C-alpha cells in the first residue's frame, strides 16, 4: 500500500509554520502559491522540494515536503 504525506513549510511572513496538506498538492520548485486568508492574498514561492520514500515490507510511505518563502 502507498501512503503519501505532504507538508508545506512556510519560512517567513505571517504564516510562518508547518502545515499538513490533506490529499497532497503537486508543486515544483519556482512555482507560485496564492494563499488566501480572510481578505488578504499572499504570494509564496516554492524554493525547495524534498521527497523521501520509505519501503517497509509491502508498504511504501512517501513524504513530500515543500519549503516556501514569501514573494
PyMOL Python script that loads the backbone (N, CA, C, O; Angstrom):
from pymol import cmd

cmd.read_pdbstr("""\
ATOM      1  N   UNK A   1       0.838  -1.171   0.000  1.00  0.00           N
ATOM      2  CA  UNK A   1       0.000   0.000   0.000  1.00  0.00           C
ATOM      3  C   UNK A   1       0.891   1.246   0.000  1.00  0.00           C
ATOM      4  O   UNK A   1       1.911   1.281   0.689  1.00  0.00           O
ATOM      5  N   UNK A   2       0.509   2.257  -0.766  1.00  0.00           N
ATOM      6  CA  UNK A   2       1.254   3.511  -0.826  1.00  0.00           C
ATOM      7  C   UNK A   2       0.532   4.559   0.014  1.00  0.00           C
ATOM      8  O   UNK A   2      -0.667   4.788  -0.149  1.00  0.00           O
ATOM      9  N   UNK A   3       1.281   5.188   0.910  1.00  0.00           N
ATOM     10  CA  UNK A   3       0.731   6.275   1.728  1.00  0.00           C
ATOM     11  C   UNK A   3       1.562   7.522   1.453  1.00  0.00           C
ATOM     12  O   UNK A   3       2.788   7.486   1.555  1.00  0.00           O
ATOM     13  N   UNK A   4       0.901   8.623   1.104  1.00  0.00           N
ATOM     14  CA  UNK A   4       1.606   9.859   0.785  1.00  0.00           C
ATOM     15  C   UNK A   4       1.287  10.919   1.828  1.00  0.00           C
ATOM     16  O   UNK A   4       0.123  11.195   2.117  1.00  0.00           O
ATOM     17  N   UNK A   5       2.336  11.509   2.388  1.00  0.00           N
ATOM     18  CA  UNK A   5       2.204  12.601   3.351  1.00  0.00           C
ATOM     19  C   UNK A   5       2.781  13.861   2.716  1.00  0.00           C
ATOM     20  O   UNK A   5       3.887  13.830   2.176  1.00  0.00           O
ATOM     21  N   UNK A   6       2.052  14.955   2.774  1.00  0.00           N
ATOM     22  CA  UNK A   6       2.518  16.215   2.198  1.00  0.00           C
ATOM     23  C   UNK A   6       2.522  17.291   3.272  1.00  0.00           C
ATOM     24  O   UNK A   6       1.542  17.472   3.995  1.00  0.00           O
ATOM     25  N   UNK A   7       3.649  18.007   3.366  1.00  0.00           N
ATOM     26  CA  UNK A   7       3.766  19.128   4.306  1.00  0.00           C
ATOM     27  C   UNK A   7       4.293  20.338   3.560  1.00  0.00           C
ATOM     28  O   UNK A   7       5.076  20.214   2.618  1.00  0.00           O
ATOM     29  N   UNK A   8       3.855  21.508   3.995  1.00  0.00           N
ATOM     30  CA  UNK A   8       4.376  22.766   3.470  1.00  0.00           C
ATOM     31  C   UNK A   8       4.991  23.518   4.640  1.00  0.00           C
ATOM     32  O   UNK A   8       4.348  23.716   5.671  1.00  0.00           O
ATOM     33  N   UNK A   9       6.238  23.933   4.473  1.00  0.00           N
ATOM     34  CA  UNK A   9       6.915  24.732   5.490  1.00  0.00           C
ATOM     35  C   UNK A   9       6.960  26.167   4.992  1.00  0.00           C
ATOM     36  O   UNK A   9       7.622  26.468   3.999  1.00  0.00           O
ATOM     37  N   UNK A  10       6.252  27.050   5.686  1.00  0.00           N
ATOM     38  CA  UNK A  10       6.270  28.479   5.385  1.00  0.00           C
ATOM     39  C   UNK A  10       7.434  29.082   6.168  1.00  0.00           C
ATOM     40  O   UNK A  10       7.388  29.139   7.397  1.00  0.00           O
ATOM     41  N   UNK A  11       8.486  29.536   5.461  1.00  0.00           N
ATOM     42  CA  UNK A  11       9.695  30.019   6.129  1.00  0.00           C
ATOM     43  C   UNK A  11       9.565  31.421   6.699  1.00  0.00           C
ATOM     44  O   UNK A  11      10.286  31.777   7.631  1.00  0.00           O
ATOM     45  N   UNK A  12       8.665  32.216   6.156  1.00  0.00           N
ATOM     46  CA  UNK A  12       8.589  33.601   6.610  1.00  0.00           C
ATOM     47  C   UNK A  12       7.188  34.149   6.418  1.00  0.00           C
ATOM     48  O   UNK A  12       6.293  33.438   5.962  1.00  0.00           O
ATOM     49  N   UNK A  13       7.001  35.403   6.763  1.00  0.00           N
ATOM     50  CA  UNK A  13       5.689  36.023   6.623  1.00  0.00           C
ATOM     51  C   UNK A  13       4.785  35.678   7.794  1.00  0.00           C
ATOM     52  O   UNK A  13       5.213  35.064   8.771  1.00  0.00           O
ATOM     53  N   UNK A  14       3.536  36.083   7.678  1.00  0.00           N
ATOM     54  CA  UNK A  14       2.569  35.876   8.755  1.00  0.00           C
ATOM     55  C   UNK A  14       2.235  34.408   8.963  1.00  0.00           C
ATOM     56  O   UNK A  14       1.800  34.023  10.049  1.00  0.00           O
ATOM     57  N   UNK A  15       2.432  33.582   7.941  1.00  0.00           N
ATOM     58  CA  UNK A  15       2.092  32.159   8.032  1.00  0.00           C
ATOM     59  C   UNK A  15       3.290  31.293   8.394  1.00  0.00           C
ATOM     60  O   UNK A  15       3.320  30.119   8.025  1.00  0.00           O
ATOM     61  N   UNK A  16       4.286  31.836   9.111  1.00  0.00           N
ATOM     62  CA  UNK A  16       5.491  31.077   9.442  1.00  0.00           C
ATOM     63  C   UNK A  16       5.112  29.868  10.297  1.00  0.00           C
ATOM     64  O   UNK A  16       4.913  29.990  11.506  1.00  0.00           O
ATOM     65  N   UNK A  17       5.013  28.693   9.653  1.00  0.00           N
ATOM     66  CA  UNK A  17       4.577  27.476  10.340  1.00  0.00           C
ATOM     67  C   UNK A  17       4.716  26.296   9.396  1.00  0.00           C
ATOM     68  O   UNK A  17       5.131  26.452   8.247  1.00  0.00           O
ATOM     69  N   UNK A  18       4.367  25.117   9.888  1.00  0.00           N
ATOM     70  CA  UNK A  18       4.337  23.899   9.078  1.00  0.00           C
ATOM     71  C   UNK A  18       2.884  23.462   8.974  1.00  0.00           C
ATOM     72  O   UNK A  18       2.175  23.389   9.978  1.00  0.00           O
ATOM     73  N   UNK A  19       2.445  23.171   7.753  1.00  0.00           N
ATOM     74  CA  UNK A  19       1.057  22.750   7.519  1.00  0.00           C
ATOM     75  C   UNK A  19       1.034  21.381   6.857  1.00  0.00           C
ATOM     76  O   UNK A  19       1.748  21.146   5.882  1.00  0.00           O
ATOM     77  N   UNK A  20       0.212  20.477   7.386  1.00  0.00           N
ATOM     78  CA  UNK A  20      -0.068  19.223   6.692  1.00  0.00           C
ATOM     79  C   UNK A  20      -1.107  19.519   5.628  1.00  0.00           C
ATOM     80  O   UNK A  20      -2.092  20.208   5.893  1.00  0.00           O
ATOM     81  N   UNK A  21      -0.896  19.006   4.428  1.00  0.00           N
ATOM     82  CA  UNK A  21      -1.831  19.232   3.333  1.00  0.00           C
ATOM     83  C   UNK A  21      -2.524  17.912   3.014  1.00  0.00           C
ATOM     84  O   UNK A  21      -1.924  17.013   2.425  1.00  0.00           O
ATOM     85  N   UNK A  22      -3.778  17.803   3.401  1.00  0.00           N
ATOM     86  CA  UNK A  22      -4.548  16.583   3.186  1.00  0.00           C
ATOM     87  C   UNK A  22      -4.756  16.378   1.690  1.00  0.00           C
ATOM     88  O   UNK A  22      -5.184  17.288   0.980  1.00  0.00           O
ATOM     89  N   UNK A  23      -4.449  15.182   1.224  1.00  0.00           N
ATOM     90  CA  UNK A  23      -4.628  14.869  -0.189  1.00  0.00           C
ATOM     91  C   UNK A  23      -3.433  15.229  -1.046  1.00  0.00           C
ATOM     92  O   UNK A  23      -3.302  14.742  -2.169  1.00  0.00           O
ATOM     93  N   UNK A  24      -2.568  16.071  -0.531  1.00  0.00           N
ATOM     94  CA  UNK A  24      -1.363  16.429  -1.273  1.00  0.00           C
ATOM     95  C   UNK A  24      -1.635  17.408  -2.397  1.00  0.00           C
ATOM     96  O   UNK A  24      -2.759  17.541  -2.882  1.00  0.00           O
ATOM     97  N   UNK A  25      -0.580  18.083  -2.795  1.00  0.00           N
ATOM     98  CA  UNK A  25      -0.656  19.014  -3.913  1.00  0.00           C
ATOM     99  C   UNK A  25       0.632  18.885  -4.709  1.00  0.00           C
ATOM    100  O   UNK A  25       1.714  18.942  -4.125  1.00  0.00           O
ATOM    101  N   UNK A  26       0.553  18.713  -6.020  1.00  0.00           N
ATOM    102  CA  UNK A  26       1.773  18.588  -6.821  1.00  0.00           C
ATOM    103  C   UNK A  26       2.339  19.966  -7.164  1.00  0.00           C
ATOM    104  O   UNK A  26       1.713  20.735  -7.894  1.00  0.00           O
ATOM    105  N   UNK A  27       3.515  20.271  -6.638  1.00  0.00           N
ATOM    106  CA  UNK A  27       4.160  21.555  -6.896  1.00  0.00           C
ATOM    107  C   UNK A  27       5.595  21.328  -7.348  1.00  0.00           C
ATOM    108  O   UNK A  27       6.187  20.283  -7.079  1.00  0.00           O
ATOM    109  N   UNK A  28       6.142  22.318  -8.036  1.00  0.00           N
ATOM    110  CA  UNK A  28       7.528  22.282  -8.492  1.00  0.00           C
ATOM    111  C   UNK A  28       8.276  23.483  -7.934  1.00  0.00           C
ATOM    112  O   UNK A  28       7.670  24.497  -7.586  1.00  0.00           O
ATOM    113  N   UNK A  29       9.610  23.360  -7.851  1.00  0.00           N
ATOM    114  CA  UNK A  29      10.420  24.499  -7.432  1.00  0.00           C
ATOM    115  C   UNK A  29      10.165  25.661  -8.380  1.00  0.00           C
ATOM    116  O   UNK A  29      10.068  25.477  -9.593  1.00  0.00           O
ATOM    117  N   UNK A  30      10.057  26.860  -7.815  1.00  0.00           N
ATOM    118  CA  UNK A  30       9.805  28.052  -8.612  1.00  0.00           C
ATOM    119  C   UNK A  30       8.337  28.375  -8.795  1.00  0.00           C
ATOM    120  O   UNK A  30       7.991  29.475  -9.228  1.00  0.00           O
ATOM    121  N   UNK A  31       7.470  27.431  -8.470  1.00  0.00           N
ATOM    122  CA  UNK A  31       6.032  27.661  -8.624  1.00  0.00           C
ATOM    123  C   UNK A  31       5.533  28.632  -7.549  1.00  0.00           C
ATOM    124  O   UNK A  31       6.045  28.653  -6.430  1.00  0.00           O
ATOM    125  N   UNK A  32       4.532  29.429  -7.904  1.00  0.00           N
ATOM    126  CA  UNK A  32       3.961  30.419  -7.003  1.00  0.00           C
ATOM    127  C   UNK A  32       2.636  29.901  -6.442  1.00  0.00           C
ATOM    128  O   UNK A  32       1.800  29.378  -7.179  1.00  0.00           O
ATOM    129  N   UNK A  33       2.458  30.054  -5.120  1.00  0.00           N
ATOM    130  CA  UNK A  33       1.213  29.679  -4.450  1.00  0.00           C
ATOM    131  C   UNK A  33       0.549  30.959  -3.962  1.00  0.00           C
ATOM    132  O   UNK A  33       1.193  31.803  -3.339  1.00  0.00           O
ATOM    133  N   UNK A  34      -0.734  31.098  -4.247  1.00  0.00           N
ATOM    134  CA  UNK A  34      -1.514  32.245  -3.744  1.00  0.00           C
ATOM    135  C   UNK A  34      -2.285  31.771  -2.522  1.00  0.00           C
ATOM    136  O   UNK A  34      -3.203  30.960  -2.641  1.00  0.00           O
ATOM    137  N   UNK A  35      -1.914  32.275  -1.342  1.00  0.00           N
ATOM    138  CA  UNK A  35      -2.563  31.891  -0.092  1.00  0.00           C
ATOM    139  C   UNK A  35      -3.615  32.943   0.243  1.00  0.00           C
ATOM    140  O   UNK A  35      -3.295  34.114   0.447  1.00  0.00           O
ATOM    141  N   UNK A  36      -4.874  32.508   0.296  1.00  0.00           N
ATOM    142  CA  UNK A  36      -5.999  33.397   0.608  1.00  0.00           C
ATOM    143  C   UNK A  36      -6.351  33.215   2.080  1.00  0.00           C
ATOM    144  O   UNK A  36      -6.728  32.124   2.508  1.00  0.00           O
ATOM    145  N   UNK A  37      -6.225  34.286   2.844  1.00  0.00           N
ATOM    146  CA  UNK A  37      -6.570  34.230   4.253  1.00  0.00           C
ATOM    147  C   UNK A  37      -7.410  35.452   4.581  1.00  0.00           C
ATOM    148  O   UNK A  37      -6.920  36.581   4.590  1.00  0.00           O
ATOM    149  N   UNK A  38      -8.693  35.203   4.849  1.00  0.00           N
ATOM    150  CA  UNK A  38      -9.667  36.281   5.046  1.00  0.00           C
ATOM    151  C   UNK A  38      -9.689  37.163   3.800  1.00  0.00           C
ATOM    152  O   UNK A  38      -9.987  36.665   2.715  1.00  0.00           O
ATOM    153  N   UNK A  39      -9.385  38.445   3.916  1.00  0.00           N
ATOM    154  CA  UNK A  39      -9.441  39.334   2.747  1.00  0.00           C
ATOM    155  C   UNK A  39      -8.066  39.581   2.133  1.00  0.00           C
ATOM    156  O   UNK A  39      -7.938  40.415   1.237  1.00  0.00           O
ATOM    157  N   UNK A  40      -7.039  38.875   2.594  1.00  0.00           N
ATOM    158  CA  UNK A  40      -5.680  39.077   2.094  1.00  0.00           C
ATOM    159  C   UNK A  40      -5.244  37.929   1.194  1.00  0.00           C
ATOM    160  O   UNK A  40      -5.620  36.778   1.412  1.00  0.00           O
ATOM    161  N   UNK A  41      -4.445  38.256   0.177  1.00  0.00           N
ATOM    162  CA  UNK A  41      -3.824  37.254  -0.681  1.00  0.00           C
ATOM    163  C   UNK A  41      -2.318  37.455  -0.575  1.00  0.00           C
ATOM    164  O   UNK A  41      -1.806  38.543  -0.841  1.00  0.00           O
ATOM    165  N   UNK A  42      -1.610  36.391  -0.183  1.00  0.00           N
ATOM    166  CA  UNK A  42      -0.162  36.456  -0.025  1.00  0.00           C
ATOM    167  C   UNK A  42       0.465  35.469  -1.005  1.00  0.00           C
ATOM    168  O   UNK A  42       0.024  34.324  -1.108  1.00  0.00           O
ATOM    169  N   UNK A  43       1.496  35.916  -1.725  1.00  0.00           N
ATOM    170  CA  UNK A  43       2.188  35.063  -2.686  1.00  0.00           C
ATOM    171  C   UNK A  43       3.391  34.396  -2.032  1.00  0.00           C
ATOM    172  O   UNK A  43       4.183  35.045  -1.348  1.00  0.00           O
ATOM    173  N   UNK A  44       3.516  33.091  -2.251  1.00  0.00           N
ATOM    174  CA  UNK A  44       4.662  32.321  -1.776  1.00  0.00           C
ATOM    175  C   UNK A  44       5.272  31.590  -2.963  1.00  0.00           C
ATOM    176  O   UNK A  44       4.560  31.170  -3.875  1.00  0.00           O
ATOM    177  N   UNK A  45       6.596  31.440  -2.947  1.00  0.00           N
ATOM    178  CA  UNK A  45       7.308  30.707  -3.994  1.00  0.00           C
ATOM    179  C   UNK A  45       7.875  29.425  -3.395  1.00  0.00           C
ATOM    180  O   UNK A  45       8.414  29.432  -2.288  1.00  0.00           O
ATOM    181  N   UNK A  46       7.748  28.317  -4.140  1.00  0.00           N
ATOM    182  CA  UNK A  46       8.337  27.048  -3.713  1.00  0.00           C
ATOM    183  C   UNK A  46       9.845  27.140  -3.966  1.00  0.00           C
ATOM    184  O   UNK A  46      10.282  27.212  -5.115  1.00  0.00           O
ATOM    185  N   UNK A  47      10.641  27.137  -2.880  1.00  0.00           N
ATOM    186  CA  UNK A  47      12.091  27.271  -3.021  1.00  0.00           C
ATOM    187  C   UNK A  47      12.809  25.933  -2.912  1.00  0.00           C
ATOM    188  O   UNK A  47      13.968  25.818  -3.309  1.00  0.00           O
ATOM    189  N   UNK A  48      12.130  24.917  -2.375  1.00  0.00           N
ATOM    190  CA  UNK A  48      12.738  23.594  -2.300  1.00  0.00           C
ATOM    191  C   UNK A  48      11.642  22.543  -2.184  1.00  0.00           C
ATOM    192  O   UNK A  48      10.546  22.809  -1.689  1.00  0.00           O
ATOM    193  N   UNK A  49      11.966  21.348  -2.651  1.00  0.00           N
ATOM    194  CA  UNK A  49      11.044  20.211  -2.586  1.00  0.00           C
ATOM    195  C   UNK A  49      11.869  18.996  -2.172  1.00  0.00           C
ATOM    196  O   UNK A  49      12.865  18.667  -2.816  1.00  0.00           O
ATOM    197  N   UNK A  50      11.453  18.334  -1.099  1.00  0.00           N
ATOM    198  CA  UNK A  50      12.169  17.167  -0.594  1.00  0.00           C
ATOM    199  C   UNK A  50      11.214  15.980  -0.638  1.00  0.00           C
ATOM    200  O   UNK A  50      10.106  16.043  -0.104  1.00  0.00           O
ATOM    201  N   UNK A  51      11.650  14.899  -1.278  1.00  0.00           N
ATOM    202  CA  UNK A  51      10.823  13.694  -1.381  1.00  0.00           C
ATOM    203  C   UNK A  51      11.597  12.531  -0.762  1.00  0.00           C
ATOM    204  O   UNK A  51      12.711  12.224  -1.186  1.00  0.00           O
ATOM    205  N   UNK A  52      11.001  11.889   0.241  1.00  0.00           N
ATOM    206  CA  UNK A  52      11.582  10.708   0.875  1.00  0.00           C
ATOM    207  C   UNK A  52      10.638   9.537   0.653  1.00  0.00           C
ATOM    208  O   UNK A  52       9.421   9.672   0.785  1.00  0.00           O
ATOM    209  N   UNK A  53      11.212   8.379   0.313  1.00  0.00           N
ATOM    210  CA  UNK A  53      10.428   7.159   0.112  1.00  0.00           C
ATOM    211  C   UNK A  53      10.917   6.109   1.102  1.00  0.00           C
ATOM    212  O   UNK A  53      12.106   5.792   1.142  1.00  0.00           O
ATOM    213  N   UNK A  54      10.002   5.575   1.895  1.00  0.00           N
ATOM    214  CA  UNK A  54      10.330   4.558   2.885  1.00  0.00           C
ATOM    215  C   UNK A  54       9.666   3.248   2.463  1.00  0.00           C
ATOM    216  O   UNK A  54       8.444   3.182   2.332  1.00  0.00           O
ATOM    217  N   UNK A  55      10.469   2.215   2.253  1.00  0.00           N
ATOM    218  CA  UNK A  55       9.949   0.908   1.867  1.00  0.00           C
ATOM    219  C   UNK A  55       9.912   0.029   3.107  1.00  0.00           C
ATOM    220  O   UNK A  55      10.954  -0.362   3.632  1.00  0.00           O
ATOM    221  N   UNK A  56       8.716  -0.279   3.567  1.00  0.00           N
ATOM    222  CA  UNK A  56       8.520  -1.084   4.770  1.00  0.00           C
ATOM    223  C   UNK A  56       7.731  -2.328   4.398  1.00  0.00           C
ATOM    224  O   UNK A  56       6.500  -2.327   4.437  1.00  0.00           O
ATOM    225  N   UNK A  57       8.439  -3.382   4.040  1.00  0.00           N
ATOM    226  CA  UNK A  57       7.756  -4.600   3.611  1.00  0.00           C
ATOM    227  C   UNK A  57       6.962  -4.322   2.345  1.00  0.00           C
ATOM    228  O   UNK A  57       7.515  -3.863   1.346  1.00  0.00           O
ATOM    229  N   UNK A  58       5.675  -4.598   2.389  1.00  0.00           N
ATOM    230  CA  UNK A  58       4.826  -4.354   1.225  1.00  0.00           C
ATOM    231  C   UNK A  58       4.326  -2.914   1.158  1.00  0.00           C
ATOM    232  O   UNK A  58       3.765  -2.500   0.144  1.00  0.00           O
ATOM    233  N   UNK A  59       4.525  -2.152   2.226  1.00  0.00           N
ATOM    234  CA  UNK A  59       4.047  -0.771   2.265  1.00  0.00           C
ATOM    235  C   UNK A  59       5.120   0.202   1.785  1.00  0.00           C
ATOM    236  O   UNK A  59       6.316  -0.030   1.961  1.00  0.00           O
ATOM    237  N   UNK A  60       4.670   1.282   1.181  1.00  0.00           N
ATOM    238  CA  UNK A  60       5.546   2.371   0.753  1.00  0.00           C
ATOM    239  C   UNK A  60       4.977   3.667   1.319  1.00  0.00           C
ATOM    240  O   UNK A  60       3.799   3.972   1.132  1.00  0.00           O
ATOM    241  N   UNK A  61       5.822   4.422   2.009  1.00  0.00           N
ATOM    242  CA  UNK A  61       5.409   5.708   2.554  1.00  0.00           C
ATOM    243  C   UNK A  61       6.225   6.781   1.852  1.00  0.00           C
ATOM    244  O   UNK A  61       7.456   6.752   1.870  1.00  0.00           O
ATOM    245  N   UNK A  62       5.532   7.722   1.238  1.00  0.00           N
ATOM    246  CA  UNK A  62       6.173   8.825   0.531  1.00  0.00           C
ATOM    247  C   UNK A  62       5.920  10.102   1.319  1.00  0.00           C
ATOM    248  O   UNK A  62       4.772  10.489   1.538  1.00  0.00           O
ATOM    249  N   UNK A  63       6.995  10.751   1.743  1.00  0.00           N
ATOM    250  CA  UNK A  63       6.900  12.045   2.421  1.00  0.00           C
ATOM    251  C   UNK A  63       7.363  13.125   1.452  1.00  0.00           C
ATOM    252  O   UNK A  63       8.484  13.074   0.947  1.00  0.00           O
ATOM    253  N   UNK A  64       6.503  14.095   1.197  1.00  0.00           N
ATOM    254  CA  UNK A  64       6.849  15.215   0.326  1.00  0.00           C
ATOM    255  C   UNK A  64       6.785  16.486   1.164  1.00  0.00           C
ATOM    256  O   UNK A  64       5.767  16.781   1.790  1.00  0.00           O
ATOM    257  N   UNK A  65       7.884  17.230   1.166  1.00  0.00           N
ATOM    258  CA  UNK A  65       7.949  18.483   1.919  1.00  0.00           C
ATOM    259  C   UNK A  65       8.260  19.606   0.945  1.00  0.00           C
ATOM    260  O   UNK A  65       9.252  19.557   0.217  1.00  0.00           O
ATOM    261  N   UNK A  66       7.403  20.617   0.938  1.00  0.00           N
ATOM    262  CA  UNK A  66       7.630  21.821   0.144  1.00  0.00           C
ATOM    263  C   UNK A  66       8.050  22.934   1.092  1.00  0.00           C
ATOM    264  O   UNK A  66       7.404  23.158   2.116  1.00  0.00           O
ATOM    265  N   UNK A  67       9.125  23.629   0.759  1.00  0.00           N
ATOM    266  CA  UNK A  67       9.565  24.783   1.536  1.00  0.00           C
ATOM    267  C   UNK A  67       9.260  26.020   0.705  1.00  0.00           C
ATOM    268  O   UNK A  67       9.713  26.148  -0.433  1.00  0.00           O
ATOM    269  N   UNK A  68       8.483  26.931   1.290  1.00  0.00           N
ATOM    270  CA  UNK A  68       8.058  28.117   0.546  1.00  0.00           C
ATOM    271  C   UNK A  68       8.473  29.386   1.291  1.00  0.00           C
ATOM    272  O   UNK A  68       8.552  29.412   2.519  1.00  0.00           O
ATOM    273  N   UNK A  69       8.734  30.436   0.510  1.00  0.00           N
ATOM    274  CA  UNK A  69       9.078  31.748   1.055  1.00  0.00           C
ATOM    275  C   UNK A  69       8.138  32.784   0.479  1.00  0.00           C
ATOM    276  O   UNK A  69       7.674  32.669  -0.656  1.00  0.00           O
ATOM    277  N   UNK A  70       7.868  33.790   1.278  1.00  0.00           N
ATOM    278  CA  UNK A  70       7.005  34.883   0.828  1.00  0.00           C
ATOM    279  C   UNK A  70       7.671  35.607  -0.334  1.00  0.00           C
ATOM    280  O   UNK A  70       8.872  35.876  -0.312  1.00  0.00           O
ATOM    281  N   UNK A  71       6.887  35.910  -1.328  1.00  0.00           N
ATOM    282  CA  UNK A  71       7.377  36.555  -2.548  1.00  0.00           C
ATOM    283  C   UNK A  71       7.368  38.047  -2.381  1.00  0.00           C
ATOM    284  O   UNK A  71       7.746  38.774  -3.300  1.00  0.00           O
TER     285      UNK A  71
END
""", "prot")
cmd.dss("prot")
cmd.show_as("cartoon", "prot")
cmd.util.cbc("prot")
cmd.orient("prot")
